[in-house]
Amino acid sequence: MKYLTEYRDAEEVNKHINLIKKTVTKNWSIMEVCGGQTHALVKNGIIDMLPEEITMIHGPGCPVCVTPLHLIDKAVYLAQQDNMILCSYGDMLRVPGSEKSMLQAKAEGADVRILYSPLEALNIAKENPDKEVVFFAVGFETTAPANALSVIQAYNAGIKNYSILPSHVLVPPAIEAVLEDVDSHIDGFLAAGHVCTIMGNFEYYPLVEKYKVPIVVTGFEPLDIVQGILMVVKQLEQGKTEVENQYARIVKEEGNLQAQATIFEVFEVTDRLWRGMEIIPMSGYGVKEKYANFDATKKFNISIHEVEENEECIAGEIMKGIKKPGECLHFGKKCTPTFPLGAPMVSSEGVCAAYFHYSVLAM
């Protein structure tokens, strides 16, 4: 398949690894922001093929992982209400809340359904007018257009038994929060290509200008990853700090303008609490007042407040790149995908899950 198989070519990957080895002369720390890129690094053994001068730091780019406890608790609360159907992406079900996960609520009889799209949830609402249907709208900018579109369609069709529980986070403010953290020492970034497919590259220029770090928009296949790393290394070795686009076959400078218009019809930028990372200013999407009846928190007057994280879980330090899974005392022991202490062990984009399934740490 064009644009896929050629980016999984082992010979080409090895060529780029060798180019990285020939180019690098100093020690550099590079953060891949997206959890999908983390899984590509670990699953394909790239992280072990890189020269010792390159340290890959795993970033907070897993929307399931950064969803705070009180939002999980809100989802569980909604699931347990009478005449309620709670819909969610599958990764969310096993993420622990303060008392239980959505999977546990489902086991206790709640009508919790795994879906691939909010538009499926909207159809369920149409088919079940006697029930309330809530979609747990989790994701970065990538999933925001579809979630917004479901609200617009419900609004236009006069469907009153559908709403979303919004849990959207934004990548550029997270990068800035990492750069501002005194314990983080990042020399360059691989930015998430799917986010830039929607939003374009323009949000990264101010970050590069302010913090003097290179940012390379990168895809998710093995060759994408090593090309992105090589581009960052070349900039660092040459003393450059620029925004570059490795994922040009997909990402355009301006992004997808129609998708952006859909997002900003429904959502507005707000402050947002990130699990393990405290509140990051202007780092999330909230539902605009026009569509308040489709915001489950407002519609059902949910007043669940923030709760303390599990003290045994170091997810915050891991997602900020300060520590890696092997530095957690409970990794693979008390914390496993079946019985997780925190979200990074559950999600298909979680750092701990990547190391558990593909790294020698779990052997």
NURO-638725 format. One record per residue: residue in three letters; y, z, x of N, C-alpha, C, O, CB in turn. Coordinates in steps of 0.1 Angstrom, whole numbers, plus 5000, padded with zeros to 4 digits. Glycine has a CB too. Layout:
ALAYZXYZXYZXYZXYZX ...
This chain:
MET498850005009500050005000501250005009501450095018500050124990 LYS502149905006503349895015504250025013504350085002504149775011 TYR504750065024505650185025504850315025505450425023506650185014 LEU503550305025502750425025501750425036501750515045502050445012 THR500750335036499650325046500250315060499750375070498750225043 GLU501250235062501850215075502450335081502650355093502750095076 TYR502850425072503450555076502450665079502750775081504450605066 ARG501150625077500050715081499250655093498050705095499150735069 ASP499750565100499150505111499050595123500150625129499850365115 ALA497850635127497750735137498250685151498750765158496250775139 GLU498050555153498450495166500050505167500550545177498050355167 GLU500650475156502150475156502650615157503650645164502650415143 VAL501950715151502350855152502250895167503150965172501450945143 ASN501150865173500950905187502050835196502450895206499550865192 LYS502350715193503450645201504750725200505450745210503650505196 HIS505050775188506350845186506250985193507251045198506650865171 ILE505051045192504851175199505151165214505751245220503451235197 ASN504651055220504851025234506351005237506851045247503950905239 LEU507050935228508450905229509151045229510151065237508950815218 ILE508751135220509451265220509251335233510151395238508851345208 LYS508051325238507751395251508551335263508951415272506251385254 LYS508751205262509551145273511051175271511751165281509350995273 THR511451195259512951215256513351365259514451385264513251175242 VAL512551455255512951595255513051655269512151635277512051685247 THR514051725272514251785286514551935284514552015294515351715294 LYS514951975272515352115270514552175258513852095251516852125267 ASN514652305256514052365244514852355232516052385233513752515247 TRP514352305221515052285209514252345197513052325196515352135207 SER515052405188514452455175514952365164516152355162514752605173 ILE513952305157514252215146513652265133512452295132513752065149 MET514452275122513952325110513752205100514652125098514952415103 GLU512552195095512252105084512452185071511852285069510752045085 VAL513452135063513852215052512752215041512652325034515152165046 CYS512152105039511252095027509852145030509252115040511251945023 GLY509252205020507852255021506852145022505852155028507552345009 GLY507152025015506351915017506251865031505151815035506851805008 GLN507351875038507351835052506551935061505851895070508751825057 THR506652065057505852165064504352135063503652145072506252305058 HIS503952105050502552075048502151955056500951945062502252055033 ALA502951855057502651735065502551765080501651715087503751625063 LEU503351855085503351895099502051975102501351945112504551985102 VAL501652065093500452145096499152075093498252075101500552275088 LYS499152015081497951945077497451835086496251815089498151885063 ASN498451755092498151645100498051685115497951595124499151535098 GLY498251805118498151855132499351825141499351835153496951805138 ILE500451775134501551725142502251845150502651835161502651665133 ILE502251955143502852075149502252115162502852175171502852195140 ASP500952085164500152115176500251995186499952015198498752145173 MET500751885182500851765191502151755198502351695208500551635183 LEU503151825193504551825198504551895212503851985214505551885188 PRO505451845220505651915233506152055231506752095221506651835242 GLU505852145241506152285240507652315239508052415235505552365251 GLU508452215243509852235242510352235228511452285225510552125250 ILE509552175219510052165205509352275196508152285196509652025199 THR510252355190509752455181510152415167511352405164510352595184 MET509152395158509452365144509652495136508752575136508352275138 ILE510752505130511052625121510952585107511552485103512452685125 HIS510152655099509952615085510952675076511252795076508552665081 GLY511552595068512752635060512452675046511252685042513652525059 PRO513452705038513252755024513052655014513352675002514452835021 GLY512652535018512552415008511352414999510652314999512652295015 CYS511052524993509952534983510552604970510652724970508752614988 PRO510852524960511552584949510752694941511352784936511952474939 VAL509452674941508552784936508752914943508853024938507152734935 CYS508752894957508753014965510053094964510053214965508652974980 VAL511153024962512453094961512953134947513953194945513553004967 THR512053114937512353154924512253314923511153364926511353094913 PRO513253384920513253524921512353594911512053534900514653584919 LEU511953714914511053794905511553804891510653784882510853924911 HIS512853824889513253844875513053724866512953734854514653894875 LEU513153604873512953484865511453464861511153424850513353364873 ILE510553504870509153514867508853604855508153574846508253544879 ASP509553724856509453824845509953764832509353794822510153954849 LYS511053694833511553634820510553534814510353524802512853554823 ALA509853454823508853354818507753434812507253394802508453264830 VAL507253534818506153614813506553674800505753674790505753724823 TYR507753734799508253784786508253684775507753714764509653844788 LEU508753564778508753464768507353424764507053404752509553334773 ALA506453414773505053374770504453464761503553424753504253364783 GLN504853594761504153694753504753714739504253794731504253824760 GLN505753634736506353644723505553564713504853474716507853584723 ASP505653604700504953534689505453394687506653374689505053614676 ASN504553304684504953164681505653104692506653024690505753164668 MET505253124704505853074716504852994724503753034726506453184725 ILE505252874729504552794738505352784751506452724751504152654732 LEU504852834762505552834775504952724783503652724785505552964782 CYS505752634788505252524796505752534810506852574812505552384790 SER504952494820505352504834504552414843503552364839505152654839 TYR505152384855504352324865503252424869503452544869505252284877 GLY502152364874500952444877501252554888500652664887499852364881 ASP502052514898502252604909502852744905502552844911503252544919 MET503552744894504252864890503352964884503653084884505352824880 LEU502152924879501353014871500853134879500753244873500152944865 ARG500553114892499953234899501053304907500653404915498953174909 VAL502253264906503353334914503453474908503753494896504653264913 PRO503353584916503453714910504853754906505753734913502953814920 GLY504953814894506153874889506054024893505254064901506353864874 SER506954104888506954244892505754314886505354414892508254314887 GLU505254274875504054334869502854244868501754284870504354394856 LYS503154114864502054014863502553874864503753854864501354034849 SER501653784866501953644867501753574853501253634844501053574877 MET502253454852502053384840500553354837500153344826502853244840 LEU499853334848498353314846497753434840496853424832497753284860 GLN498153554844497653674838498053684823497253734815498153804846 ALA499253644820499753644806498853544798498553574787501253604805 LYS498553434804497753334797496353394795495753374784497653204806 ALA495753464805494453524803494453634792493353654786494053584816 GLU495553684790495753794779495953724765496153804756496853884783 GLY496053594765496153534752497453454750497553384739496053624741 ALA498353454759499653384757499353234758498453184765500653424768 ASP500153154751499953004751500852954762501952914760500352944737 VAL500252944774500952894786500252764789499052754791500852994797 ARG501052654791500452524793501052464806502252474809500752424781 ILE500152394814500552334826500852184823500052114817499452334837 LEU502052144827502552004824503051944837503352014847503652004813 TYR503251814836503751744848505251704846505951654855502951624851 SER505751714833507051664830507651744818506951784809507051514827 PRO508951774819509551844807509551754795509651804784511051874811 LEU509451624796509451534785508151554777508051534765509551394789 GLU507051594784505851634777506051764768505551774757504651664787 ALA506851854774507151974766507951944754507752004743507852074775 LEU508851854755509651804744508751744733509051774721510751704748 ASN507851674737506851614727506051724720505751714708505951514734 ILE505651824728504951944722505852014711505352054701504552044733 ALA507152024714508052084705508151994692508252054681509452094711 LYS508151864693508251774682506951794673507051794661508351634686 GLU505851814680504551824673504251964667503351984659503351784682 ASN505052064671504852204667506252264662506752344669504252284678 PRO506752214651508052254647508152404642509152464641508552174635 ASP506952464640506852604636506852694648506752814647505652624628 LYS506852644661506752724673507952694682508552584681505452704680 GLU508352794690509352764700508652724713507652774717510152894703 VAL509252624719508652564732509652584743510852534742508252414730 VAL509252644754510152664765509552604777508352624780510452814768 PHE510352524784509852464797510552534809511752554809510152314798 PHE509652594818510152664829510652554839509852494847509052754836 ALA511952534839512552424847512852464861513952504864513852374840 VAL511852444870511952484884512152364892511652254889510752564888 GLY512952374903513052264913514352254920515252324916512752134905 PHE514352164930515552134936516252024928515951994917515352084951 GLU517251954935517951844928516951734923517351664914518951784937 THR515851734929514851624926514351624912514251524905513651634935 THR514051744907513551754893514651774882514351774870512551864892 ALA515851794887516951824878517251714868517451744856518151854885 PRO517151584872517451484862516451484850516951464838517351344869 ALA515251494852514251494841514451614832514351604820512751494847 ASN514751734838514951854830516251834822516251874810515051974839 ALA517251784828518451754820518251654809518751674798519551704830 LEU517451554812517251444802516451504790516751464779516451334808 SER515551594793514851654781515751724772515651724760513751744786 VAL516751794778517751864770518651764762518951794750518651954779 ILE519051664769519951564762519151494750519751484739520351454772 GLN517851464752517151404742516851504730516951464718515751354747 ALA516651634733516451734723517751744715517751754702516051864729 TYR518851744722520251764716520451644706520951664695521351774726 ASN520251524711520551404703519651394691520051334681520451284712 ALA518351434693517451424682517451544672516751544662516051414687 GLY518351644675518451764666517251854667516951914657518651714652 ILE516451854678515251934679515752074684516252094695514251874690 LYS515552174675516052304677515052404683515452514686516652364664 ASN513752364684512752464689512352434703511252474707511552454680 TYR513252364711512952334725514152394733515252384730512852184727 SER513752454744514752504754514052504768512852494770515252644750 ILE514952524778514452534792514852674798515852734794514952424800 LEU514052724807514352834815514752784828513852764837513152944816 PRO516052764831516452694843516352784856516652894856517952654842 SER515752714866515552774879515752674890514852644898514152844880 HIS516952614890517252504899518052554911518952634910518052394892 VAL517652514923518252554935518752424943518152314942517352644944 LEU519752434951520352324958520152334973520252444979521852314955 VAL519852224980519552234994520752255003520552345012518852104998 PRO521852185002522852205012523352345013523552395025524052115009 PRO523552425002523952565004522952645011523252745018524252624991 ALA521652615009520552685016520652665031520452755039519152645011 ILE520852535035521052505049522252585055522152645066521252355052 GLU523352595048524452665053524152815054524552885063525652645043 ALA523352865044523053015045522153035057522353145063522253055032 VAL521252945060520452965072521252965085521153045094519352855073 LEU522252865085523152855097524052985098524353015110523952735096 GLU524353045087525253165088524453285091525053385095525953175075 ASP523153285090522353405093522353425108521953345115520953385087 VAL522653545112522753585126521353585133521353565145523453715128 ASP520353595125518953595130518353465132517253445137518153685122 SER519053355126518453225127519153145138520353155140518653155113 HIS518353075145518852995156518252855155517152825161518553065170 ILE518952765148518452635146519352535153520552535151518352605130 ASP518752435160519552335167519752205159520652135161518852305180 GLY518752175150518852055142517952065129517152155129518551935150 PHE518151975120517451985107516851845103517351745106518452025096 LEU515651855097515151745089515451775075514951875069513551725092 ALA516251695069516651715055515551645046514851555050518051655052 ALA515451695033514451655024514851515018515851505011514251755013 GLY513951415020514251285016514351265001515151184996513251185021 HIS513451334994513451324979514751374973515151324963512251384973 VAL515251484978516551534973517651434975518451414966516851664980 CYS517651374987518751274990518551144982519451074980518751245005 THR517351114978517051004969517951014956518450924951515650984965 ILE518051144952518851164940520351184944521251124937518351294933 MET520651264954522051314956522751234967523951244969522051454960 GLY521951154975522651084986522751174998522251284998523951024981 ASN523551125008523751195020525051265022525251335032523551095032 PHE525951235013527351275015527551425016528551475023528251225004 GLU526651505010526851655011526551715025526851825027525851715001 TYR525951635033525551685046526651665057526651735067524251615051 TYR527551575055528551545065529451665067529751695079529451435060 PRO529851745057530651865060529851965068530452035076531151925047 LEU528551975066527752075073527652035088527752125097526352085067 VAL527451905090527451855104528751885111528751925123527051715104 GLU529851855104531151875110531452015113532052055123532251815100 LYS531052105104531452245105530552315115531052395123531252315092 TYR529252285115528352365124527852285136527152345144527152405115 LYS528252165137527852085149526352085152525852105163528552135161 VAL525652045141524152035142523751895137524351855127523452145135 PRO522851825143522351705137521451725125520651825124521551625147 ILE521651645115520751645103520251505101520951405099521551695090 VAL518851495100518251365098517451375085516551455083517251335110 VAL517851285075517151275063515851205065515751095070518051195052 THR514751275061513451235066512451235054512551315044512851335076 GLY511451145055510451135045509251235047509451335054509850995044 PHE508051205042507051305041505751265047504751345048506851345027 GLU505551135051504351095057504451125072505451155077504150945055 PRO503251135079503251175093504151095102504851155110501851155098 LEU504250955100505150885108506650915105507450915113504950735106 ASP506950935092508250985088508651105096509751115102508351015073 ILE507751205096508051325103508351315117509351365122506951425100 VAL507451245125507651225139508851145142509551165152506451175146 GLN509151045134510350965136511651045134512551045142510450845126 GLY511551135124512751225121512951315133514051345137512551295108 ILE511851375138511951465149512551395161513351445168510551525153 LEU512051275164512551195175514051175174514751185184511851065177 MET514451135162515951115160516751235162517851225168516151065145 VAL516251355158516951475160517051505175518051545181516351595153 VAL515851495182515851515196516751425204517451475213514351505202 LYS516751305201517751205208519151255206519951255216517551065202 GLN519551295194520951345192521151475201522151485207521151375177 LEU520251565200520451695208520551665223521351725229519251785205 GLU519651575228519651545242520951475246521451495258518451465246 GLN521551395237522751325240524051405236525151355238522751195233 GLY523851525231525051605227525751545214526851575212526051605238 LYS524951475206525551425193525251515182524251585182525051285191 THR526051505172525851575159526251485148527351465144526651715158 GLU525251415142525451325131524451335120523451395121525351175137 VAL524851275108523851255097523151125099523851025100524551275083 GLU521851125100521150995101520150995090519651095085520450985115 ASN519750865087518850845076517550775080517450655081519550765065 GLN516450855083515150795086514550735074513750645075514250905093 TYR514850785062514150755050514950645043514950645030513950875041 ALA515450545050516350445044515650355035516250285027516950365056 ARG514250345036513550265026513650315012513350245002512050255030 ILE514050445011514150504997515550554995516050534984513150614996 VAL516150625005517450695003518550605005518650535016517450815012 LYS519450594996520750524997521850625000521850734995521050434985 GLU522950585006524050675010524550744998524850864998525150595016 GLU524750674986525350734975524350804966524750874956526050634967 GLY523050784968522050844960521850764947522150644946522350984957 ASN521350834937521050764924522150814914522150924909519650804918 LEU523150734912524350774904524050804890524650894884525450664905 GLN523050734884522750754870522050894869522250964859521750644865 ALA521150924879520451054878521551164880521451264873519451064890 GLN522451144889523551244891524351264878524651384875524451204902 ALA524651164871525451174859524651254848525251324841525751034853 THR523351224848522451304839522451454842522551534833521051244839 ILE522351484855522351624859523651694854523651804848522251634874 PHE524751624857526051694855526551684840527551744837527151634864 GLU525851614832526051624818525551754813526151814804525351504811 VAL524451804818523851924813524152054821524352154816522351904812 PHE524152034834524252144844525552154850526352054852523152134854 GLU525852274855527052304863526552394875525652464874528152374855 VAL527252384886526852454898527252594897528352634893527552384911 THR526352684900526552834899526052904911525252844919525952884886 ASP526453034913525753114923524353134919523953124907526553254924 ARG523453164929522053174926521353274935521553264948521353034927 LEU520553354930519753444938518453374942517753314934519353574929 TRP518153374955516953314961516053424964516453524970517353224973 ARG514753404961513753514964513753544979513453454987512353474959 GLY513953664982513953714996515153675004515253715016512753655002 MET516153614998517353565005518653604999519753565004517253415006 GLU518653694989519853734983520553624976520053514974520753804993 ILE521853644971522553544964523253454973523953494983523653614954 ILE523053314971523753214979524753154970524453104959522753104984 PRO526053164973527153104965526952954962526552884970528453124971 MET527152924949527152784944525952704949525952594954528452714950 SER524752764947523452714952522452684941521352664944522852804962 GLY522952684928522052654917522652584906523852564906521452784912 TYR521852544896522352484884522152574872521152624870521652344882 GLY523252594865523152664852523452564841524152464843524152784852 VAL523052594829523252514817524652524812525152634810522252544806 LYS525352414810526652414804526752474790525752474783527252274805 GLU527952524786528052584773527752484762527152534752529552634772 LYS528052364763527652264753526252264749525852244738528052124758 TYR525352294759523952294757523352434757522152454760523252204767 ALA524152534754523752674755522552704747521652794750524852774752 ASN522352644735521252664726519952614732518852644727521452594713 PHE520052544743518852494750518552574763517652534771518952344753 ASP519252684765519052774776518252894771518852974763520452814783 ALA517052904775516153004769516653144771516553234762514752994775 THR517353174783517853304785518853344775518853454770518453314799 LYS519753254771520753274761520253274747520553354739521953174763 LYS519353174745518853154731518053274726518153314715517953034731 PHE517253334736516453454732517053584737516353684736515053434737 ASN518253574742518953694746518153784755517953904753519353774734 ILE517553724765516753794775517553874784518553824790515753694783 SER517254004786518154094794517354154805517654264810518754204785 ILE516354084810515554134822516454124834516954014837514154054823 HIS516454234842517354234853516554214866515354214867518154364854 GLU517354204877516754184890515854304894516254414891517754154901 VAL514754274901513854384905513654364920513854264926512554384897 GLU513154474926512854474941511654394944510654394937512754614946 GLU511754324956510554244960509454344965509654454969510954154972 ASN508254284966507154364972507454384987507654294994505854284970 GLU507454514990507854555004506854495014507154485026507954705005 GLU505554465010504554425019504754275022504054225032503154445013 CYS505554205015505654055016506954025024508054075021505753985002 ILE506753945035507953905043508353765040508853695049507553925058 ALA508253725028508553585024509953545027510253435032508353575009 GLY510953645026512353605029512553575043513153475047513253725026 GLU511953645052512053615067511353485070511753415079511453735075 ILE510253465063509453335066510253215061510353115068508153335059 MET510953225049511653115044512953085051513452975050511853135029 LYS513453185058514653165066514353125080515253095088515453295066 GLY513053115083512653065096512653165107512553135119513452955100 ILE512853295103512853405113511453435117511253475129513553525107 LYS510553435108509153465112508253355106508653275098508753605106 LYS506953345112505953255107504853335101504653455103505453165119 PRO503953265093502953335086502053425094501653535090502053235079 GLY501753375107500853455115501453595119500753675124500553375128 GLU502753605117503453735120503353835109503853945110504853715124 CYS502753795098502553885086501253955088500253895090502653805073 LEU501354085086500154165088499054135077497854165079500454315087 HIS499554085066498654065054498153925052497353895043499354115042 PHE498653835061498253695059496753675060496153715070498953605070 GLY496153605050494753585050493853705048492653685047494353515062 LYS494453815046493753945044494053995030493353965020494054045055 LYS495154075029495554125016496254015008496354024996496454245018 CYS496753915015497453805008496753675010496653625021498953795014 THR496253624999495453494999495953414987496653464978493953514999 PRO495653284986496053204974495453264961496153244951495653064976 THR494353324962493753384950494453514946494653534934492253404952 PHE494853594956495453714953496753724962496753794972494553844956 PRO497753654958498953644967499953764965500053824955499753524964 LEU500553804977501553904976502953834972503753904966501653974989 GLY503053714976504353644974504053494971502953444973505253654986 ALA505153424967505053284963504653184974504053094971506353244957 PRO505153204987504753114997503253094999502852995005505353155010 MET502453184995501053174996500453094984499253054984500353304997 VAL501253074973500753014961501052864960500152784957501253084949 SER502352834963502852694960502152594969501852614980504352694962 SER502052474964501552354971502552314982502252234991501252234962 GLU503752374982504752354992505052475000505952475009506052294986 GLY504352584998504552715004504152705019503052655022503852824997 VAL504852775027504552775042503252855044502352805052505652845049 CYS503052965038501853045040500652965035499552975041501953185033 ALA500752895024499652815019499252705028498052685030500052755005 ALA500252645035499952545044499152595056498152535060501252475050 TYR499552715061498852765073497452825068496552815076499652885079 PHE497352875056496152925051495052815050493952835054496252995038 HIS495452695045494552585042494252505055493152445056495052505031 TYR495252485064495152385074495252435088494952365098496152285072 SER495552565090495752615104494652695109493852755101497052695104 VAL494552705122493552795128493752935125492853025127493452765143 LEU494952975121495253115117494353165107493953285107496653125113 ALA493853075098493053115087491553115090490653145082493253025075 MET491153075102489753055106489253185113488053195117489652945116 
